[in-house]
Amino acid sequence: MSTMSTPSTAERRTRSQQAVLAVLENERGRQLTAQDLHRRAQTIHPPIGLATVYRTLATLEEEGVVDVVTQDGRESAYRLCSPGHHHHLVCNGCGTVVEIEECDLGALERRLARRYKFRIVEHAITVRGLCQRCAR
């Protein structure tokens, strides 16, 4: 039996994935389109292709590392997110995203599950509006 530990996810990342993550980390709190990420990641890892960026973003979203925000049917934007369950406030003016950790939806989920005979496995809420700066 081997005593070697399994490498962490970070240690298994490709150079392309590391480049995308580095850009997201440098732009923490901002939303970036895949094209923006591609342009910036090329400065770190020039051979990275746009398709690779999209695959990386899909993987990171599946792992819960990035959030995907789509505004008004426009192109999706990506940003690093906090681990654990949370929701978002999104400013329709400047695109700022605020993570909200509070979640009091347990009772609502139970009522909906009973009423509609539905097994709820997860939920995600995005509340849109204007931040204080944009509302002025």
C-alpha positions in Angstrom: 0.0 0.0 0.0 1.4 3.4 -1.0 1.8 6.1 1.6 2.0 8.9 -1.0 -0.9 11.3 -0.7 -3.0 12.3 -3.6 -2.0 15.6 -5.2 -4.3 18.5 -4.4 -6.4 20.0 -7.1 -4.1 23.0 -7.3 -1.1 20.7 -7.9 -2.9 18.9 -10.8 -3.8 22.1 -12.6 -2.5 22.5 -16.1 -0.5 25.6 -17.0 -3.5 26.9 -18.9 -5.8 26.4 -15.9 -3.2 28.1 -13.6 -3.1 31.1 -16.0 -6.9 31.5 -15.9 -6.9 31.2 -12.2 -4.1 33.8 -11.9 -6.1 36.3 -14.0 -9.2 35.7 -11.9 -7.2 36.1 -8.7 -5.7 39.3 -10.0 -9.1 40.6 -10.9 -10.9 39.3 -7.7 -14.3 40.9 -7.3 -14.6 41.8 -11.0 -16.5 39.9 -13.7 -14.6 39.0 -16.8 -15.9 37.5 -20.1 -14.1 34.4 -21.5 -12.6 36.6 -24.2 -11.2 39.0 -21.5 -9.8 36.1 -19.6 -8.3 34.7 -22.8 -6.5 37.9 -23.6 -5.2 38.3 -20.1 -4.2 34.7 -19.7 -2.2 34.9 -22.9 0.2 37.3 -21.2 0.9 34.6 -18.6 0.7 31.5 -20.9 0.9 32.6 -24.6 -0.2 29.3 -26.2 -3.6 29.2 -24.3 -6.5 29.0 -26.7 -10.1 30.4 -26.3 -11.5 26.9 -26.3 -9.2 25.9 -23.5 -10.4 29.0 -21.5 -14.0 27.9 -22.0 -13.2 24.3 -20.9 -11.3 25.6 -17.9 -14.2 27.8 -16.9 -16.6 24.9 -17.2 -14.4 22.8 -14.9 -13.9 25.6 -12.4 -17.7 26.3 -12.3 -18.3 22.6 -11.7 -15.8 22.6 -8.9 -17.5 25.7 -7.4 -14.4 27.9 -7.9 -16.1 30.4 -10.2 -19.5 31.9 -10.4 -21.1 32.6 -13.8 -23.2 35.8 -14.1 -25.3 36.7 -17.1 -26.8 40.1 -17.3 -29.8 40.9 -19.5 -29.2 38.0 -21.8 -25.7 39.2 -22.7 -22.5 37.3 -22.6 -21.7 35.3 -19.5 -19.1 36.7 -17.1 -16.9 34.8 -14.6 -15.5 35.6 -11.2 -13.8 33.8 -8.4 -16.3 32.9 -5.7 -16.1 32.0 -2.1 -16.4 28.4 -1.1 -19.7 27.3 0.4 -23.3 28.1 -0.2 -24.0 31.8 -1.0 -26.2 34.0 -3.2 -25.5 37.2 -5.1 -26.5 40.8 -5.4 -25.6 42.1 -8.9 -25.5 45.7 -9.8 -27.1 46.2 -13.3 -25.1 49.5 -13.6 -21.5 48.6 -13.0 -21.7 44.8 -12.7 -20.4 44.7 -9.1 -21.3 41.4 -7.4 -21.7 41.0 -3.7 -21.8 37.6 -2.2 -24.5 37.0 0.5 -23.9 34.1 2.8 -27.2 34.4 4.6 -29.8 31.9 3.4 -33.2 31.4 5.1 -34.7 29.4 2.3 -35.0 26.1 4.1 -38.7 26.5 5.1 -39.6 27.8 1.7 -37.9 24.8 0.1 -39.8 22.4 2.3 -43.1 24.1 1.4 -42.4 24.0 -2.3 -41.2 20.4 -2.2 -44.5 19.4 -0.4 -46.8 21.5 -2.6 -45.3 20.5 -5.9 -44.1 17.0 -4.9 -40.6 18.0 -6.0 -37.3 16.9 -4.6 -35.1 20.0 -4.4 -31.4 19.4 -4.6 -30.0 22.9 -4.7 -30.9 26.5 -5.3 -29.2 29.6 -6.4 -30.5 33.2 -6.1 -29.3 36.3 -7.9 -30.9 39.6 -6.9 -30.4 42.4 -9.4 -30.6 46.1 -8.8 -28.3 49.1 -8.5 -25.5 49.6 -6.0 -25.4 52.7 -4.0 -23.0 54.4 -6.4 -25.0 53.6 -9.5 -28.4 54.5 -7.9 -27.2 58.1 -7.5 
